[in-house]
């Protein structure tokens, strides 16, 4: 690892976060009902499988689709590692 690697990682993370934040802001403005449901169900921890599937099926943009795909697969991995079913 080069001496510049930690700073380069921070720079890349900052670019990624800026993009994601702009996309989330656009989702909130352009699709407020979908965004409200997304916020209400807490997809990282409390949303049921059915709630995430509904969000995924109704995702209004490619970014929203990818966002829910990431949350869904994360929850599947958590279930696989903890033994707690994702239902």
C-alpha positions in Angstrom: 0.0 0.0 0.0 1.4 3.4 -0.9 1.6 6.3 1.5 -1.2 8.0 -0.5 -3.6 5.1 -0.3 -5.5 6.1 2.8 -6.1 9.6 1.4 -7.1 8.1 -2.0 -9.6 5.9 -0.2 -11.1 8.9 1.6 -11.3 10.8 -1.7 -13.1 7.9 -3.4 -15.5 7.5 -0.5 -16.2 11.2 -0.6 -17.0 11.0 -4.3 -19.2 8.0 -3.8 -21.1 9.6 -0.9 -21.6 12.8 -2.8 -23.2 10.9 -5.7 -25.4 8.8 -3.4 -26.5 11.8 -1.4 -27.5 13.7 -4.6 -29.4 10.6 -5.8 -31.2 10.2 -2.5 -32.1 13.9 -2.5 -33.5 13.5 -6.1 -35.5 10.5 -5.0 -37.0 12.4 -2.1 -38.0 15.3 -4.3 -39.2 13.4 -7.4 -40.8 10.4 -5.7 -41.9 11.6 -2.2 -44.4 8.7 -1.6 -41.9 6.0 -2.4 -39.2 7.8 -0.4 -41.5 8.1 2.6 -42.2 4.4 2.5 -38.5 3.7 2.2 -37.8 5.8 5.3 -40.8 4.4 7.2 -39.9 0.7 6.9 -36.2 1.0 8.0 -34.7 -1.3 5.3 -31.4 -1.8 7.0 -32.9 -3.5 10.1 -36.6 -3.7 10.6 -38.3 -4.0 7.1 -39.9 -7.3 6.4 -39.0 -9.3 3.3 -42.4 -8.4 1.9 -41.8 -4.6 2.5 -38.4 -4.7 0.8 -39.9 -6.7 -2.1 -42.6 -4.1 -2.5 -40.0 -1.3 -2.5 -37.9 -3.2 -5.0 -40.9 -3.9 -7.3 -41.9 -0.2 -7.2 -38.4 1.4 -7.3 -38.9 4.5 -9.5 -35.3 4.8 -10.7 -32.3 2.6 -11.5 -30.6 4.0 -8.4 -33.6 3.1 -6.2 -33.6 -0.4 -7.7 -29.9 -0.8 -7.0 -30.3 0.6 -3.5 -33.0 -1.9 -2.6 -31.1 -4.7 -4.2 -28.2 -3.8 -1.9 -30.4 -3.7 1.2 -32.1 -7.0 0.2 -28.8 -8.9 -0.3 -27.3 -7.4 2.8 -30.3 -8.7 4.8 -29.9 -12.1 3.2 -26.3 -12.2 4.3 -27.1 -11.2 7.8 -29.7 -14.0 8.0 -27.2 -16.5 6.7 -24.5 -15.5 9.2 -26.8 -15.1 12.2 -29.3 -17.9 11.6 -32.1 -15.4 12.2 -34.6 -15.8 9.3 -35.2 -12.8 7.0 -39.0 -13.0 6.7 
